[in-house]
């Protein structure tokens, strides 16, 4: 597909932000929010009113004029300690318990501390202490005469001490500020990734629960088929047909156990991510047919790509890294022009104490007390390895800056691909859900008719034959089991694709807990913009929105200088 004008503008903006020191996408027109219907979070078994028949009740859905009832859900108590939970509470617990988010927040605090340390490189160290000196034997005076003496001295006091590279003092805070910004964006990216992982694990649990219900319903029908086949006359249903029905029932029992296994495995993953009680069986409060609509799959792909390139925190992080690399290149190019400043207290025999209370005398005598202060200031310009060392260091920093820019462009391409892939998954999964609903409706009708008509006969010449043969009923039961699995797979894929697309667009995970608030929504979503963070804290807003909450999410800010 040819790159659109909006995508090219976003790419030019990324390069300008990286090379010219501009804010991310400062020259790119923010995409307007796409008008979408209100948020849709509903069970497929309870569709909106236009899709329902007049007599459809809870747990029933009308698809192409075919009505069916979803199978009853199994109780979690029979399989282990149940752990009731809702999607909203799972998303809320993500920010409170997830270790990856806490680790990312600690990286932000580390980067903030490194920035604070870089800002005070100008300041000297202060030394406090005492110094005692004793000499016996020969010593040389300043003229060069060597003589023998014994003397002692004592100093108690304080003094400054510092060796400051002025190039580090000037440029290190600039680079550290960009690294701190990158850490904040990385923390938001980690929050988004972890929330996606929780959502995927949650819908894996939901899909497994639905498959358990479908497998149990198919097993019930298979056992009914065995009982009906055994009642048929031998000339209508030979022993072969009974064995065929029993084999299908055995396969359905295996399918039930396999579905329970998937439920337990998915539950263990969700409890790991949320750090809940291990060994419990997560039991969502919603139906497995729950369908979540965050992004309209009909939204124009070009606009979605532009939103992703504007809002993804990973891109903002790499832009900050590029800026830090460019600062380091400039530092190395100007290092020879900046002196190294040294401040030393030399009031003691060993440099460290500048002044204080001093006393001394011949041999062991320590007297004649009084004040003393001695300080040495020095400025030195350095040419490393006759200048060849400086040149090599410049080349090293330039290579690092080019590598950072290439990583930014690689991330740009990855973000574009993720948006396109997630959009395709969301659009196709929505169509698969509708097709799967139709498949379940037809499979249920087919299985019921085959089982009910299994005992009905008709004459073919002089021979009495069955209207529906047992092998046809076996095939209908197998098709029903497959239809249930296809349906819950499609619903799960739909929900997972919605969250993948939401994350691919770079919107903040925190806003998912704000659904239902009467505020402006994020671009191309049904999700309201989250609140702004207080100054001095890690912002939870996505990149690009001004203060006060607007359709374009805001870029995290560092603690004010």
HELIX and SHEET records of a PDB file:
HELIX    1   1 UNK A    5  UNK A   20  1                                  16    
HELIX    2   2 UNK A   44  UNK A   46  5                                   3    
HELIX    3   3 UNK A   49  UNK A   51  5                                   3    
HELIX    4   4 UNK A   76  UNK A   78  5                                   3    
HELIX    5   5 UNK A   87  UNK A   97  1                                  11    
HELIX    6   6 UNK A   99  UNK A  119  1                                  21    
HELIX    7   7 UNK A  166  UNK A  231  1                                  66    
HELIX    8   8 UNK A  239  UNK A  274  1                                  36    
HELIX    9   9 UNK A  301  UNK A  311  1                                  11    
HELIX   10  10 UNK A  313  UNK A  334  1                                  22    
HELIX   11  11 UNK A  335  UNK A  337  5                                   3    
HELIX   12  12 UNK A  384  UNK A  387  5                                   4    
HELIX   13  13 UNK A  388  UNK A  452  1                                  65    
HELIX   14  14 UNK A  470  UNK A  504  1                                  35    
HELIX   15  15 UNK A  509  UNK A  514  5                                   6    
SHEET    1   A 2 UNK A  40  UNK A  43  0                                        
SHEET    2   A 2 UNK A 290  UNK A 293 -1                                        
SHEET    1   B 2 UNK A  60  UNK A  63  0                                        
SHEET    2   B 2 UNK A  66  UNK A  69 -1                                        
SHEET    1   C 2 UNK A  82  UNK A  85  0                                        
SHEET    2   C 2 UNK A 281  UNK A 284  1                                        
SHEET    1   D 4 UNK A 125  UNK A 140  0                                        
SHEET    2   D 4 UNK A 146  UNK A 165 -1                                        
SHEET    3   D 4 UNK A 340  UNK A 345 -1                                        
SHEET    4   D 4 UNK A 375  UNK A 380 -1                                        
SHEET    1   E 4 UNK A 125  UNK A 140  0                                        
SHEET    2   E 4 UNK A 146  UNK A 165 -1                                        
SHEET    3   E 4 UNK A 355  UNK A 362 -1                                        
SHEET    4   E 4 UNK A 367  UNK A 373 -1                                        
SHEET    1   F 2 UNK A 457  UNK A 460  0                                        
SHEET    2   F 2 UNK A 463  UNK A 466 -1                                        
END                                                                             
